[in-house]
Amino acid sequence: MSAGSNSADRPTLIFLHGIGGTAAGFASHVASFRDRGWPAFAWDQPGYGGSPLIEPYELADVARTLLALLDREGIERCIPVGHSMGGMVAQELYALAPQRVAAMVLAHTSPAFGSAQGDFQRRFVEQRTRPLDEGMTMAQVAQRVVPGMLGPLSSERQQQAACALMASVPAATYRKAVGALVNFDQRAQLGSITVPTLCLAAEADQVAAPAVLEKMASKIPGARYACLPGLGHLAPIEDPQAFCAAIEGFLGGLS
């Protein structure tokens, strides 16, 4: 992994994927920002893209693994760009080491998933893991799950790309990540976040609704809220240009 040259001593953009993604899904985004002079890379979280699983597997532990990577790479300040589960990891990173975070982009995510003992959370885990229990492959799970995460304007090509990413996720990793989601809760931290933050929603997102992101932004001092029209939960795949443009506009406003 190489973060690229630290142009003008800018913080490093770190793209953090969701539960059904990998770093490969952000290849074009990384290239786009490097072309604009930003040091950037996408990170395969533990268990993804050939990286080893960790035990225990909670999102705080994932953030500790990321912090160790920053230390090894000599990256003092970063801007995590977290999509869905990646946005939760970004919040955990800030809770763990706020001095290492220069700004945050929290995209199509939330500050909490709720109690692991809640009815919604139990149903979520069951719905996401039952197909694996029944013998389905991750490719088959992707074919079932991905269409509901896309916006109405998505193409067949985009659906195939999202399915291919999800199919590449090991089943064991997927199970661990699903379990970690329901234990995540950083709502109490929102009011103490002091770095510039963009809460980025998508109009047709049925997983992380725009109202959730808008409320989240209202709880973070000085946070900016933006919503991508016509896109769904997988906005980075559906329209990479619009996703990057929103982030670029946010970065342009940083002092």
BELCOR-V397701 format. One record per residue. N is the residue number from 0. RES is the residue in one small letter. OMEGA is omega in whole degrees, 0 to 359 (999 if undefined). Layout:
N&RES&OMEGA + N&RES&OMEGA
//
This chain:
0&m&176 + 1&s&182 + 2&a&183 + 3&g&182 + 4&s&179 + 5&n&181 + 6&s&177 + 7&a&178 + 8&d&177 + 9&r&173 + 10&p&181 + 11&t&174 + 12&l&178 + 13&i&180 + 14&f&184 + 15&l&187 + 16&h&178 + 17&g&187 + 18&i&180 + 19&g&182 + 20&g&173 + 21&t&177 + 22&a&182 + 23&a&180 + 24&g&180 + 25&f&183 + 26&a&182 + 27&s&180 + 28&h&178 + 29&v&180 + 30&a&181 + 31&s&182 + 32&f&174 + 33&r&177 + 34&d&180 + 35&r&175 + 36&g&178 + 37&w&170 + 38&p&187 + 39&a&170 + 40&f&174 + 41&a&187 + 42&w&170 + 43&d&180 + 44&q&184 + 45&p&180 + 46&g&181 + 47&y&173 + 48&g&179 + 49&g&178 + 50&s&184 + 51&p&172 + 52&l&176 + 53&i&174 + 54&e&356 + 55&p&181 + 56&y&171 + 57&e&185 + 58&l&174 + 59&a&178 + 60&d&175 + 61&v&178 + 62&a&177 + 63&r&177 + 64&t&177 + 65&l&179 + 66&l&177 + 67&a&177 + 68&l&178 + 69&l&179 + 70&d&181 + 71&r&183 + 72&e&181 + 73&g&179 + 74&i&184 + 75&e&184 + 76&r&181 + 77&c&172 + 78&i&178 + 79&p&175 + 80&v&188 + 81&g&177 + 82&h&176 + 83&s&177 + 84&m&178 + 85&g&176 + 86&g&176 + 87&m&176 + 88&v&178 + 89&a&178 + 90&q&177 + 91&e&177 + 92&l&179 + 93&y&179 + 94&a&183 + 95&l&186 + 96&a&184 + 97&p&181 + 98&q&181 + 99&r&184 + 100&v&181 + 101&a&180 + 102&a&179 + 103&m&168 + 104&v&181 + 105&l&190 + 106&a&172 + 107&h&187 + 108&t&178 + 109&s&180 + 110&p&180 + 111&a&174 + 112&f&178 + 113&g&182 + 114&s&178 + 115&a&181 + 116&q&181 + 117&g&182 + 118&d&181 + 119&f&183 + 120&q&178 + 121&r&179 + 122&r&180 + 123&f&180 + 124&v&181 + 125&e&182 + 126&q&183 + 127&r&184 + 128&t&182 + 129&r&178 + 130&p&177 + 131&l&178 + 132&d&181 + 133&e&176 + 134&g&178 + 135&m&172 + 136&t&176 + 137&m&176 + 138&a&179 + 139&q&175 + 140&v&180 + 141&a&180 + 142&q&180 + 143&r&190 + 144&v&190 + 145&v&183 + 146&p&180 + 147&g&180 + 148&m&181 + 149&l&176 + 150&g&184 + 151&p&183 + 152&l&184 + 153&s&182 + 154&s&176 + 155&e&179 + 156&r&180 + 157&q&177 + 158&q&179 + 159&q&179 + 160&a&180 + 161&a&179 + 162&c&180 + 163&a&178 + 164&l&183 + 165&m&180 + 166&a&182 + 167&s&181 + 168&v&177 + 169&p&181 + 170&a&180 + 171&a&178 + 172&t&181 + 173&y&179 + 174&r&180 + 175&k&183 + 176&a&177 + 177&v&178 + 178&g&180 + 179&a&182 + 180&l&187 + 181&v&177 + 182&n&186 + 183&f&175 + 184&d&177 + 185&q&181 + 186&r&183 + 187&a&182 + 188&q&192 + 189&l&183 + 190&g&181 + 191&s&177 + 192&i&185 + 193&t&180 + 194&v&176 + 195&p&185 + 196&t&173 + 197&l&172 + 198&c&189 + 199&l&180 + 200&a&174 + 201&a&190 + 202&e&185 + 203&a&181 + 204&d&178 + 205&q&178 + 206&v&176 + 207&a&187 + 208&a&178 + 209&p&181 + 210&a&178 + 211&v&180 + 212&l&180 + 213&e&177 + 214&k&179 + 215&m&179 + 216&a&181 + 217&s&181 + 218&k&182 + 219&i&183 + 220&p&176 + 221&g&183 + 222&a&178 + 223&r&176 + 224&y&175 + 225&a&181 + 226&c&181 + 227&l&184 + 228&p&172 + 229&g&185 + 230&l&180 + 231&g&185 + 232&h&181 + 233&l&182 + 234&a&180 + 235&p&177 + 236&i&183 + 237&e&180 + 238&d&181 + 239&p&182 + 240&q&180 + 241&a&178 + 242&f&181 + 243&c&180 + 244&a&179 + 245&a&179 + 246&i&180 + 247&e&178 + 248&g&177 + 249&f&180 + 250&l&180 + 251&g&180 + 252&g&179 + 253&l&180 + 254&s&999
//
